[in-house]
Amino acid sequence: MFTVRKADQLEMDVRVQMSRIFADGFSQWLGYFSKDKEQIARAFAHMFNLDQFYVAVAGDKVAGMAACSDGTSLSVKLNKKELREHLGLYKGSLAHMFLKKEFETPLANPSPTKCSIEFVGTAAEYRGQGGGSLIIGHILEAAPYREFLIEEVADTNIPAMRLYEKMGFKEYKRTTIPPKRAGKIGINHIVSLKQVK
């Protein structure tokens, strides 16, 4: 049903579809900037470095996505002008200031044998159909790394946690969210997982 391809090797521009998956999957993190998922999708469609992303496609539809970064090349790059255009001057500036640090932080201690799997998401209409596991399985087989990290998974994202554990990832770090912020975003801990071949 799905074919996994590098996003930059497709004949169609997949940014809009990827940005909708991003907006839907990361809405609890981005709710301050806008409750409108289409507005979020438009604001962030520019950011994907397609050479870092794998997508599961069904015909001309992007069913899922995930980035694989060696930590020296970033999977996303935020543009302040784009964010301001779609979110307004104030919220666009704040989004750039706060999310740049979050999204564009290089992998700690990069090495030629280690990578980070990032921005994993599945389109709502394709959830539960194996697209996410297909992409991650493809990365585990095709990418030339020995150690695979998945950082910053919300402990409340049970489907993602189950998928990663089923695919052999083990938790190696857990960070507690301060209670005031945890109450606002509905997340208690941020979990980091890894798999070593």
N, C-alpha and C positions, 0 to 999 in steps of 0.2 A: 504493500500500500504506500509506504514512504520510501523515498530515496534520500540519502544523506549526501550533501554536496557542500563544498566551500562556498560561502555566500558571494565571494568576488568572482566565481567561475560560472555563475548563472547568467543567462541572457537577459533576464528581467531585473529591474531594480527592486530589491526586496526590502528596502529601508522602511517604507510605510507599513508593510505587514509586520516587520520586526518591531517597529515602534509601538504598534498596537499590542503585541504580545508583552512587550516591556511595560507599557502603561497598565495593562490589566494585572500582570503578575507582581508588579512593584507598587501598586496603588496605595497600600498601607504606609509605605515609606514616603510617598510623594504627595499625600493628601493635603499637606499644608500649602503647597504651591497651586493646586487646583483639584477640585473634586470631579472635574470633567475629564474622563479618560481620553476622549478624542483630543482635547486641548493638550493634555500631557503628551500624547502620541505625536502631535504636530511639533511640540516644543523640543522633543528629544530625537526626532527622526534623523537629524543631521549627525548624530554623535558616533554612529557605528563605524569602526574601521573594519570593513568587510573582509579583509584578508585574514582577520583573526577569528572569524565566525564560521561555524558549521550550521547548516539548516537542514531540517527534514522537510521535504516538499512532497506534496500530493498534487500532481498536475501543476497548476500555476499558483497554488496556495502554499504558504509557509505554515507548516503545522507546529514547528518548534525550532528552537535555536539554542546555541551555547557557544561561548567564546573559549578559545584555548590560547593562553598567553604564556610566553616564556618569562615574563616579568620584565623584559627590557623593552618590548613593544607593547603599547597599550591597546586594549581592545576597544576603548571608547575615548573620544576627545570632545569635550564640551566647548561650545562656541557661545560666548556671552551675548553677542548680538542676536543670535537665533533665539536664545532663551528669553531675552527681553522682548523680542518681537511677539512671541506667543504667550508669555506669562505676565507681561507688563514690566515696566522699568524696575520697580521695587522687588517683586517676587522673582523676576528673571535674574536680577543681580544677586539676590540671596541664593537662588538655586545654583548659580555659577560658583559663588564663594564657598558654599557648604559642600556641594556635590563634587566639585573639582577635586577636593581633598579626598573624598570618599572613593570616587570612581577612577581617579587618575594616579593613585598611589602605586608605585611599582611594587612588584613582589619582593618581600624581604629576602635577602640573601639569594638572589637569582643564581642559577647554575644551569649548565647545559643539560642536566638530567632531570630538572624540575619544572613543572608548569602549573598554572592556575586555571581551573575551569570556572568560567564566570558567566553571569547574565543568562542562566539557564531558564528557559521559559517555554511553555506550550500554549498554543492558541486554545481558547475555551472550547471550541467545537471539536478539538482533537484530543482533549484530555482523556486519560485512561486507555488510550489506544496504542501505547508503546512507543510513541515518537521520542519522548525524552530519553528512555533507556536506549533506544537505537542510536541517538546522537552521542550519548556518553560512551556507549560501547564502541562506536566508531572511533571516537577520540582515543580511548584506551588502546585500541588496536593499531590505529594509523599514526598517532603522534609519537615522535621518537624520544619519549621521556621515560624515566624509571619511577618518578614520584609525581603523583597527581594530587593537587590540593583543591578543595572546594571551601572557600572562606565565607564567613558571614551568612549562614543560613539561619533564619528565624526558627526558634524552637517550636513555634506554633504552626510551622509549615510541615504538617505531618506527612502529606503525600511526598514531598521532596525528601524528607528525612528517611522515609521507608524506601524510596527509590535508591538513594545513595547507599544505604546500608545493604540493600539487596544486591547492589553491584560491587560490594566488597569494600566500601569506604568505612573507615573507623574514625570516631570522634577523637580529636587530640587536644582540643581547647574549647572552653566554654566561658563566655564573658557575660556577666550579669548586667542587665540594663538598669540604670537608676530607677527606683520606684515611680517617681513622678513622670518620667518619660515612658516607662513601661505601661503605665495606665493610659497614656495618650495613644500609643501605637499598638497596644495589645500584644506586645512581645516581652517575654521575661528574660530570655537568654539568646545570645548569638553563638552559634555552634560552628566550629571549624572541623573539617574532616579531611582525611587523606587516604590514599591507597598507594602502596609501594609494590612494584612488580618484582 
